[in-house]
Amino acid sequence: MEAVGSTKLTKPQMLAFTAAWLGWAFDGLDGFMYTLIAQPLVAKLIHATGPTDPRIGPTAALIQAVFLVGWALGGAVFGWVGDRIGRTKTLNLTICFYAVFTGLSFFATEWWHLLIFRFLAALGIGGEWAAGAALVSETLPSRFRHWASAILQSGYMTGMILAAFTVKGLKNYDHQYVFLVGVLPALFTLWIRKAVPEPEEWVEKSKSEQPKLRALFSPAVRGTTIKVLALSTICLLGAWTVLYFSTALIRKHPDMQGLPKATVDDYVGNAVIVFTLWNIVGNFFTALVTKLIGYRNGFVLMLSIALVVFILGFSQPRGLAESQLWINSAAFFGLGVFSAFPLYFPRYSQPSYAPRGQGSATTQEEW
């Protein structure tokens, strides 16, 4: 048992955090790789007449939209599963799930094949996000929460960087080959099964009757559920506007037209690595802000600045270099806010939560 006030994590806590971080990194790898190659890959699958074929954009966006729906459903479904079978088991299950269906995307010969495979992969990706967040939330002491949340979120960003390097490394091959790399995370589950125990908090909870899904909308917590859904939706809309459309903006920019595939892939990969690094810095900035002024005020500040960046940065055509500066700024504020999600939402959603000044000493520690 950890000593009260200790500044060190125990071995089980370190193992749980490492497993969640790596799981999120593989989430980022498998979740983001399609975004990097969406336009040219869809053009091939729909047998487009050329890069300006009007069917490319809507079809590529539809596949991404269905992916996000799958992500949301996966978080709900596997969140329920995690309550029943355990966080570590669910972590294993979801990683294998999205690794398999990401790999199967290699075999897509029609655009709707890819849509189905991406939807199924998204179920696992969303489920792993939920399982990893719950695992860490139930394992780490609250005093580590701000910085641990930023580090955990950086795992997804690291996976995005790995996706960019994958596309750059395979720039001389057909775009679908990148999906084969997405199978590798399944091997990671071999370590999780042996090394990572279930959190004690879940073990204790599992001994009692688990709440039904409809309990989320019971009078006691309905308001919290609606607020969490609304905030998550707002943040995800902003985040995936940056993540999806920034790469499309770069690929379709007039300065990129007529360049060889390998050159364009290389440039897009470099741009993604840069704005992802800014995103990671934004994660830690958000952690600092929320530590100083609280989570609610931190959300308001970061999202307000992100709104200004979106309006000023993307309201008119800009040169390629200037566009990248605004993309980096959007990543810093609009995506950096996600570092407040992993360990805040699981605690905030508990009925025992109360705003600062209205709760117990434990509540004060949450802040």
N, C-alpha and C positions, 0 to 999 in steps of 0.2 A: 504493500500500500504506500502511496506517495505521501511524503511528509507535508503537512500544511504549510503553504507559503513557499514550497520548493520551487526553484527556478529551472529545474531539470525535468525532462520527460522520462518516464519509465520505458523499458524496452517494449512492452506491448503498445504503448502510446506511440512510440516512434515507428513501430512496424505498421500500425494502422494508418498513420499519417503518410508514410512512404507509399503504402499500397494505394491509398486514395489519390495521392499526387500523381503516381504513375498511371493510374486508371484514367485520370483526367487528361494526362498528356496524350494517351492513346485515343481518348475522346476527340481531342483537338486534331490529331492526325487523321482519323477516319472521317470526322465530321466536316473538316475544312477542305479536304483534297478535291472534292467535286467543284467547289467554288472557284478554284484556281484554273480549272480546265473546262468549265461549263459551256462556254460559247463555242469553242472549236469542236468539243466532243458532241454536243447536241447537233451541230451543223452536219457532222458525219452521220449520226444516227437517223436524222430525218432526210438525208440525201439532199441537202440544201444546194441551191443553184449557185451559191457564192456567199461570202461573208456578210453581205448586206441582205440576205434572204429575210423577209419580215417575219418568218415563222421561228427563227432562232431564239430571239429574245423572250417572247412569251412562253415558248416551250421550256427553255432553260429555267425561267423564273417559276413556272408551274412545278417543275421537279423539286426546286428548292422549297417552294411553299408546302408541298406535300411532306417533304423531309421535316420541316418545322412542326407540322401537325403531328407527325410520328414521334418527334422528340417530346412534345408536350404529353401525348398519350403514354409514351414510355415512362416518363417520370411518374405519372399517376399510377399506372399498372404495376411497375416494378417497385414503386414506393410501398404499395400495398403488399406485394410479395415479400419485400424486405422486412416488413413488420411480422410476417408469419414465419419465414424460414431463416432470417438472420441477415445482417448487413454483409458479412464476408461471403456467404453463399450467394447472395444476390449480386455482389460485385463480380464474382466469377461468372455467374450465369449471363449477366449483361455484356461483359467484355467478349465472351465467346459468341454471343448473339450478334453483336455488331461487327465483329471480325469476320464471321462467316459470310454475312450478307454484303459486307463491303467487298470481300474477295469475289463473290458471285457477280458483282457489278462488271467485272472484267468480261464476262460472257454475254453482256447485253448486246443484242443486235438491232433492237428497235428502241425508240425513246421511252416507250411505256414499260419495257423491261427494266430500264434503268430507274424509272419512277418507282416501280414496285420494290426493287432491291434497296433503293435509298430510303424508302419509307420503313422497310423492315429493319434496316441498319439503324435508323433513327430511334426506333423503339428501344434498342439496346443502349444507344448513346444517351438518350434522356434518362433511362433507368439507371445507368451507371453514375450519372451526375447526382441523382437523388441518393443512391446508395452510398457513394463516396462522401457526400456532405453529411449524411446521417451518421456514418461510421466515425468521422472525425468529430462531429458535434457531441457524440455520446462518449467519446474517448478522451478528448483534450480538456483540461481545466479551463474555465472561462477566462482566466487572466492571460492566456495565450491567444485569445480569440482574434483580436484585430490583425496581428501580424501573420498568424497561422492562416487566416482566411485569404490574405493577400498572396501568400506563398502557394496555397492550394489553387487559387485561381490562375497563378502563373503557370501551373501545370498544363492547363488547356492552351495557353499561349505558346508554351514550348512545343506542344503538339502541332500547332499551326506552323511554327518555324520548321519542324520536321517535315510537314507536308510540302512546304515551299522548297526545301532541299530535295525532297523526293521528285517533285516536278522538274526542278533544275537538273537533277542527276539523270532523269529519264527523258530529257528534252529531245533526244534523237530517236526516241521510240514513239509508237502510237500512244495517245493519251490514256487509253484504258489500262495500260500496264501499271499505272500508279495504284490502281485498286488492289493489285496483288500484294503490295507492301502492307496494305491494311489488314492482311491476315495475321501478321506477326504478333499483334497484341494477345492473341489467343494463347500463345506460349507462356505469357506472363501469369496466367491463371494457375499454372503448375506450382509456382512459388507461393501464390496467395493461399492456396488450399493447405499448404504445410506450415506456413510461417505466421499467418495473421489470425489471431483468435477473435471470437465474437466479443464485442464490448460488454462489460459487466452490466451496464445500464440496460442494454437490450435483453440480456439473459434474465434480469429481474422482471422486466416488463412482460416477457414472454410467458411467465408463469401465471399471469392474470389474463382475463378475457380481453381480446383485442377489439378496439372500436370498429364499427362498420363504416363503410365509405360514406354513407349518408350522414354520419355524425359530423362531417366537415361543414354541413349546412344546418346543423342544429342551432337553436337560438343562442346557445352559449358561445359559439365560435363562428357563427355565420359572418359577422362583420369582419373578423380577422381574415377569414378565407377570401372574402371578396376583395379586401384591401391588398392581400398578398397577390392574388391573381391580377388585379389591376396594375400594381407596380411592376410585377414580372412582365406583363404584356407590354407596357410602355418601354421598359428597358430592353426587352428582346427586339421590339420593332426597331429601335434605334441601333442596337448592336448589329443586327443582320442587315440593316441598310448599309452599314459600313462594310461588313465582312463580305457580303455578296456583291453589291454594286460597285465597290471600289475597284475590284479586279476587272469587272466588266468595263468600267470607265477607262481604266488604263489600256485595256486591250483595244477598245474602240476609239481611243483618242487619235485625232488626225496625225499626230507625230509618229504613231506606231503603224500606220497603214503602209502596206507594201513590204514590210520587213519579214525576213524568214521566220518560220515557226520557232526554231531554236532560240533566236534572238529575242522574240517576244516573250517566250516562256521564261527565259533567263531574267529579263527585265521585270516581269510580273513577280517572279520569285523574290528578287532583291527588294522590290517595293514592299511586299508583304512582310519580309523579315524586318524591315525598318519600322513599319507602323506597328508590328507586333511587339517589338522592343519598347516602343513608346507606350503601348498598352500595358506592358508589365510595369513600367515606371508609374503609370497611372494607377495600377492596382495598389501599390505601396503608398502613393499619395492619398488615395481614398482611405486606406487604413489609418493613416496619420490624421486625416480630417475627422473621421468618425471617432477616433480615440479622443480628439480634442473637443469636438462639439456635439457628439452623439450621432447615432445612426440616422435618425430622421432628418436632422439638419444637414448631415453629410449628403444624403440622397438628394435633398432639395438643391444644395449648392452645386453638386456635380452635374445633375440633370439640367439645371438652369443654364450653366455654362455650355453644356453640350448643345442645347437648343440654339443658343446664339451662334455657336460654331457651324451648325448645320445650315442655318439661315444665311449667314454671311459667306460661308465657304462654297455652297453649292447652288446658289441662286442664279448664277450666270456662268457661261463657259470660261474656262481659264486654261493657261498653258499647262503642260504636263508637270513641270517642276512645282509650280504654284499649287496645282491640284493635289500633289502629294503632300505638301505642307498642311493643307486643310484636312486631308485624310488622316495624317498623323495626329493632328489636334483632336479630331473626332474620336480617334482610337483612345487617346489619353483620357478624355472626359466621358465620352459615351460608352466606352467599353471598360474603362478603369473602374467604374462604379460597381462592376460585378464582383469585385473582391469583398464587398460588404454582404453578398448574398449567402455564401456557403454556411457560415456559422451563425448568422443573424436570423435568417428565416426559420430554421428548425427550432430555435429557442423562442422567437417571437410568436410562433404558431402554437406554443403550448398554452393551455388555459391559465396556467399559473403566472403568465407574464403580466406585468403591469408597467405603465410608463414611469419614468424617473420621478421620484418624489411620492409615488403612490404604492410602492411595493416594499418588500422586506429587504434585509441586508443582502440577500442573494440577488435580488433585482438590481440593486446598486452595483453589484459586481459585474452584472451583465453589461453595464455601460462602461 
